[in-house]
Amino acid sequence: MESLLKRKREAIRQMFSAIAPKYDLLNRLLSGFQDVRWRKFAVDWLSPSTRLIVDIGTGTGDFAFAAIKRCREAKVIGIDISEPMLVLAKSKANSKRVSDRYKLICADGLNLPLADGVADAVLSAFVVRNFEDLSEGIREMFRILKPEGVALILEFCQPPVEWWWTPIGLFVRYVVPMVGALLSNPVAYAYLTASIQTFTPSEAIANIMFDVGFKKVASLPLTFSVATLFRAVK
Ligand SMILES: C[S@@+](CC[C@H](N)C(=O)[O-])C[C@H]1O[C@@H](n2cnc3c(N)ncnc32)[C@H](O)[C@@H]1O
């Protein structure tokens, strides 16, 4: 079982490393810039005086940069298993002149190299769907948060069956894998659609957050339920 999970993690790492160079372009194109709005909407829940933020699955850094803009004194630790994603995040941080506030670590979100109770906020956008063990990932977020610390998780959760027949559902089912294959990587963008189809529904994710110990758990559907923001407090 352990080696099966390791193989899944390695496959995920290789897939994200392969799409890293065109990741931002495809995000903007396929979401019509909604991804920028979703991250901005999420970080607006952070107090501007937040000091230490951990962004799990930081990718090319867009969630971290939104948080850095919102919280003027904050330092962000960005964690990711993909080196190519981290290289891009670093170079974007340099060009935005925020590298002194954004530290990057190559590590697994299921085994964070951080002590208990250090973070004021934990962020994670479009990552938890890829975890081999969702409860363990959420438990790690809870562990590193200070009491009253805030967790903000953005994700594409499994929609109800009828959603797939709406214009947006059809777009995600047919256009996303096609455009992804043409401009980036066929496997990765077929995986995107398939992983949304088979991922946990939002109510079940909120229940896991409660079970782990979070309070004030809220799930907010965004853009016709394409994405969901989970907001919770330790
Ligand atoms: C869809 S991207 C999201 C990137 C970024 N959060 C954003 O908002 O654009 C998912 C990222 O999570 C990373 N990732 C996937 N599984 C992970 C894990 N177990 N631990 C840490 N990072 C992980 C991938 O390498 C990838 O960079």
The ligand as an SDF file (V2000), in Angstrom:
LIG
                    3D

 27 29  0  0  0  0  0  0  0  0999 V2000
   -3.0060   22.6710   -9.7480 C   0  0  0  0  0  0  0  0  0  0  0  0
   -1.4860   23.1840   -9.0880 S   0  0  0  0  0  0  0  0  0  0  0  0
   -1.9450   24.5620   -8.0650 C   0  0  0  0  0  0  0  0  0  0  0  0
   -0.8480   25.5730   -7.9130 C   0  0  0  0  0  0  0  0  0  0  0  0
   -1.2160   26.8300   -7.1480 C   0  0  0  0  0  0  0  0  0  0  0  0
   -1.6820   26.5290   -5.8240 N   0  0  0  0  0  0  0  0  0  0  0  0
   -2.2340   27.6650   -7.8780 C   0  0  0  0  0  0  0  0  0  0  0  0
   -3.1250   28.2320   -7.2430 O   0  0  0  0  0  0  0  0  0  0  0  0
   -2.1360   27.8190   -9.1080 O   0  0  0  0  0  0  0  0  0  0  0  0
   -1.2000   21.9250   -7.8970 C   0  0  0  0  0  0  0  0  0  0  0  0
    0.1820   22.0280   -7.2660 C   0  0  0  0  0  0  0  0  0  0  0  0
    0.2180   21.1770   -6.1130 O   0  0  0  0  0  0  0  0  0  0  0  0
    1.4330   20.4660   -6.1030 C   0  0  0  0  0  0  0  0  0  0  0  0
    1.2240   19.2280   -5.3310 N   0  0  0  0  0  0  0  0  0  0  0  0
    0.4770   18.1550   -5.6760 C   0  0  0  0  0  0  0  0  0  0  0  0
    0.5110   17.2330   -4.7050 N   0  0  0  0  0  0  0  0  0  0  0  0
    1.2870   17.7470   -3.7280 C   0  0  0  0  0  0  0  0  0  0  0  0
    1.7130   17.2640   -2.4640 C   0  0  0  0  0  0  0  0  0  0  0  0
    1.3600   16.0500   -2.0060 N   0  0  0  0  0  0  0  0  0  0  0  0
    2.5080   18.0550   -1.7150 N   0  0  0  0  0  0  0  0  0  0  0  0
    2.9030   19.2880   -2.1560 C   0  0  0  0  0  0  0  0  0  0  0  0
    2.5470   19.7800   -3.3520 N   0  0  0  0  0  0  0  0  0  0  0  0
    1.7460   19.0280   -4.1210 C   0  0  0  0  0  0  0  0  0  0  0  0
    1.7740   20.2490   -7.5750 C   0  0  0  0  0  0  0  0  0  0  0  0
    3.1380   19.9810   -7.7860 O   0  0  0  0  0  0  0  0  0  0  0  0
    1.3100   21.5690   -8.1870 C   0  0  0  0  0  0  0  0  0  0  0  0
    2.3300   22.5210   -8.2130 O   0  0  0  0  0  0  0  0  0  0  0  0
  1  2  1  0
  2  3  1  0
  2 10  1  0
  3  4  1  0
  4  5  1  0
  5  6  1  0
  5  7  1  0
  7  8  2  0
  7  9  1  0
 10 11  1  0
 11 12  1  0
 11 26  1  0
 12 13  1  0
 13 14  1  0
 13 24  1  0
 14 15  1  0
 14 23  1  0
 15 16  2  0
 16 17  1  0
 17 18  1  0
 17 23  2  0
 18 19  1  0
 18 20  2  0
 20 21  1  0
 21 22  2  0
 22 23  1  0
 24 25  1  0
 24 26  1  0
 26 27  1  0
M  CHG  2   2   1   9  -1
M  END
$$$$
